Amino acid sequence: MPPVDFEPYRGELVGSCYRMLGSFHEAEDAVQETLLRAWKARERYDPDRASVRTWLHRIATNVCLTALEGRGRRPLPSGLGAPSDDAGAPLVAALDVPWLEPFPDARYDLEVRADLRLAWVASVQVLPARQRAVLLLRDVLAFSAAEVADQLGTSVAAVNSTLQRARAALSQVGDAATIAEPEDATAREVVQQYLHAFEAADVDGLVRLLADDAVLEMPPVPLWYRGRLDYGRFLERVFDMRGPGWVMRELTANGQPALAAYAPAPGGGCRVHSLQVLAVADGRVRHNVTFADPRLFPAFGLAAEIPAEEMPRSR
């Protein structure tokens, strides 16, 4: 067969594997394994049986299913228990939990990001692996039931039955709110106001931007808070601990607005502290997942520190 260029499919494959695995790093590894297998099997590929895209997704799905064997889901703190009402609770990281990871939008040019939303991916993690696969292949990637049956080595009837169960289960745990796109003018204004209030350590200003039932969670710490009051109390604790002088940088993650937070460092400058992924709806911040695991930052191209000489002049 003539040479096949697999690279145009890499971004879509990474997005698909991320939705299955809940980890950007594992998704990239799975795609590397997928392309290696495809390269080794290229002489056996039959274009009359399936398109290159269909063939690659068949390999990728099976790589992910193998990776998920015997493994639990990747949760967010809100998926593990009730919210806390103690703003002074110990901030102890649970490093033994395989937390859901954020997706760095800038790394890949994906056409569809709505199904990369953190709430959606967290909900999908609740499903058994094959239900995840069928839901993704049918509802996100828009393969036909016959194509999915061929990809998974099963029948069309089994695919349709599995899809029905997956949709029913997802409807019980999904987040039905309409989350604004990062490019939405109102959402951008809210994020800008949140950024400036955070840099000013203005807790009252931050709280005014929150929905009444706003959620704050911060993996790998298993604590999470619901409601403007507890959210605000925790922010007061953060600024009491770290002081003023934060620097925020805008970016996007999971098709959502995000902020990289740099905390003031002893001796001047700032060090990277967290990546805050925001869900904005109806002109308010509805959800903030604050990722504080430094192992996640390189994927977003975040500098470890901002030297004192590069700090904004207003500081």
Secondary structure, DSSP 8 states (H G I E B T S, - for coil): ------GGGHHHHHHHHHHHHS-HHHHHHHHHHHHHHHHHTGGG--TTT--HHHHHHHHHHHHHHHHHTT------GGGTS-----TT------TTS------BGGGS--S--GGG-HHHHHHHTTS-HHHHHHHIIIIIS---HHHHHHHHTS-HHHHHHHHHHHHHHHHHH---S----TT-HHHHHHHHHHHHHHHTT-HHHHHHTEEEEEEEEETTEEEEEESHHHHHHHHHHHHHHH-S--EEEEEEETTEEEEEEEEE-TTSSEEEEEEEEEEEETTEEEEEEEE--GGGGGGGT--SEE-GGGS-TT-
